[in-house]
Amino acid sequence: MTRSLTLIKVFAAAVLAATIPQTSAAQTAAPTASPAGDALAAPTASAPTAAEESLLPPEEALVFARKNGYRVAQMNGETMYCRRDRVTGSRVRSEERCYTRAQITRIAEAARRLLDDQTNRMMQPREGG
């Protein structure tokens, strides 16, 4: 059962990642690896906007990203979460996809919703017997 739930989470993240516009590493400046300490830097003194409040906190985004094979990179002064994925139909080619914290938040929420839906569906009693 645990394996099937893990597969569901991975599938949900892959489906959602395919639907969210992404920034490939080739389209932006070359990423430089960032130590984990940079991702956990204290927030700025300005008050967060409504859009920023709905995002995962940087610490949670980092935990989700690392659990799902992403690495933290700095591109154009923004923290990005990047991962290499194999190109469908190829055993050799891979493509690096990078996401902002807002995109990672949407991926995490979709994976959580899919997992909750599947768990609820498994817990419901079957009708007719």
Buried (B, 14 or more C-beta within 10 A) or exposed (E): EEEEBEEBBEEBBBEBBEEBEBBEBEEBEEBEEBEEEEBEEEEEEEEEEEEEEEBBEBEBBBEBBBEBEBBBBBBEEEBBBBBEEEEEEEEEEEBBBBBBBBBBBBBBEBBEEBBEEBEEEEEEEEEEE
